[in-house]
């Protein structure tokens, strides 16, 4: 179970407000790192998204110290990290929010197994949103017995590399 994750944004307050809206939750400042905010789902799982200023990097502490916050003025606005979230908002509601914010939104078929809404926060960070109907299909696909069928299905042979 994913309980929380962190991300960066050019406008952490705005992004946290938008994410709280999609989660049907609330937003609050994140005291450990000034200028940061939390989108809190107020659900039974403790779901939360921490949104830090764009230049923030998390670094390991020294010895027994906890994580430290660092600032990198040259941080890339893109990352390979993304997350898929089940949300209570409908596809239509999410599309309206994305349009209002000027953020890319597109419904994508993931190889016929399930669909997601690619929700591009500030057009930089991918969050795959799963409204209730999409979430049901995703959870069904991810059940161990269904994954076992997928992994044991015959597949096309992988071409061998010719080493000269």
C-alpha positions in Angstrom: 0.0 0.0 0.0 1.4 3.3 -1.0 0.7 5.9 1.8 2.6 8.9 0.6 5.1 10.2 -1.9 6.9 13.4 -2.5 7.4 15.5 -5.7 8.7 18.9 -6.7 6.8 21.7 -8.4 7.4 25.2 -9.6 4.3 26.3 -7.6 4.0 23.8 -4.6 1.0 25.5 -3.1 -1.0 25.5 -6.3 0.0 21.9 -7.2 -0.9 20.7 -3.7 -4.3 22.4 -3.9 -5.0 20.8 -7.3 -4.0 17.4 -6.1 -6.1 17.8 -3.0 -9.0 18.6 -5.2 -8.5 15.4 -7.3 -8.2 13.4 -4.1 -11.3 15.1 -2.6 -9.1 16.0 0.3 -7.4 19.0 1.8 -4.1 20.9 1.7 -1.8 22.0 4.4 1.8 23.4 4.8 4.5 20.8 5.2 6.4 22.1 8.3 9.7 20.2 7.9 10.5 22.0 4.7 9.4 25.7 4.3 7.6 26.5 1.1 6.3 22.9 0.8 2.7 21.7 1.1 0.8 18.4 1.5 -2.2 17.2 -0.4 -4.0 14.9 2.1 -6.7 12.5 0.9 -8.3 12.1 4.4 -8.9 8.5 3.6 -8.5 5.3 5.6 -5.0 4.7 4.2 -3.4 7.9 5.2 -2.8 8.9 1.6 -0.7 12.1 1.2 1.4 13.8 -1.4 4.2 16.1 -0.3 5.0 18.9 -2.8 8.4 20.6 -2.4 9.8 23.6 -4.3 11.3 22.6 -7.7 14.9 22.8 -6.7 14.5 20.5 -3.7 16.5 17.3 -3.6 16.3 14.7 -0.8 19.6 13.4 0.4 20.5 10.7 2.9 21.6 12.0 6.3 24.9 11.2 7.9 25.2 8.3 10.4 21.9 8.0 12.2 20.5 11.3 10.8 17.3 11.3 8.9 16.8 12.5 5.4 18.1 16.0 4.6 16.7 18.6 2.2 19.0 20.2 -0.3 18.6 22.8 -2.9 19.9 22.4 -6.5 19.3 25.4 -8.8 20.1 23.2 -11.8 17.8 20.3 -11.0 16.0 18.9 -14.1 12.3 19.6 -14.3 11.7 16.0 -15.5 12.1 12.7 -13.7 11.7 9.0 -14.5 9.7 8.7 -11.3 5.9 8.5 -11.6 3.1 7.1 -9.6 -0.4 5.6 -10.3 -3.1 6.7 -7.9 -6.7 5.6 -7.4 -8.7 8.7 -6.9 -12.4 9.4 -6.1 -12.7 12.0 -8.8 -14.4 11.0 -12.1 -12.6 11.2 -15.5 -14.7 14.2 -16.4 -13.8 16.0 -13.2 -10.1 15.3 -13.7 -10.3 16.5 -17.3 -11.9 19.8 -16.2 -9.3 20.3 -13.6 -6.4 19.6 -16.0 -8.0 22.0 -18.6 -8.3 24.7 -16.0 -4.7 24.3 -15.0 -3.4 24.1 -18.6 -1.9 20.6 -17.9 -1.8 17.7 -20.3 -4.3 15.0 -19.7 -4.8 12.0 -21.9 -6.6 8.6 -21.4 -4.2 5.8 -22.3 -4.8 2.1 -22.8 -2.0 0.0 -21.2 -1.9 -2.9 -23.6 -5.6 -3.8 -23.1 -5.0 -4.6 -19.5 -6.3 -1.4 -18.0 -6.6 2.3 -18.8 -5.1 5.3 -16.9 -5.4 9.1 -17.2 -2.0 10.5 -17.8 -2.1 13.7 -15.7 1.0 15.8 -16.3 1.4 18.1 -13.3 2.8 21.4 -14.5 3.4 19.5 -17.8 6.5 18.0 -16.2 5.6 15.1 -13.8 3.4 12.1 -14.7 0.8 10.9 -12.3 -1.4 8.1 -13.7 -4.8 8.7 -12.2 -7.3 5.9 -11.9 -10.9 7.1 -11.3 -13.1 4.4 -9.7 -14.0 2.4 -12.8 -10.4 2.4 -14.0 -9.1 1.5 -10.6 -11.4 -1.5 -10.4 -9.9 -2.9 -13.7 -6.4 -2.1 -12.6 -6.8 -3.8 -9.2 -8.3 -6.8 -10.9 -5.4 -7.0 -13.4 -2.9 -6.8 -10.6 -4.3 -9.8 -8.6 -1.6 -12.5 -8.1 -3.6 -15.1 -10.0 -4.0 -12.8 -13.0 -0.4 -11.8 -13.0 0.6 -15.5 -12.8 -1.4 -16.1 -16.0 0.4 -13.2 -17.7 3.9 -14.3 -16.7 3.3 -18.0 -17.7 1.7 -17.1 -21.0 3.8 -18.2 -24.1 5.7 -15.2 -25.4 7.5 -14.4 -28.6 11.1 -15.6 -28.6 13.6 -12.8 -27.9 16.1 -12.4 -30.7 19.6 -13.3 -29.6 22.3 -10.8 -30.0 25.0 -11.7 -32.5 28.4 -11.1 -31.0 31.1 -10.6 -33.6 
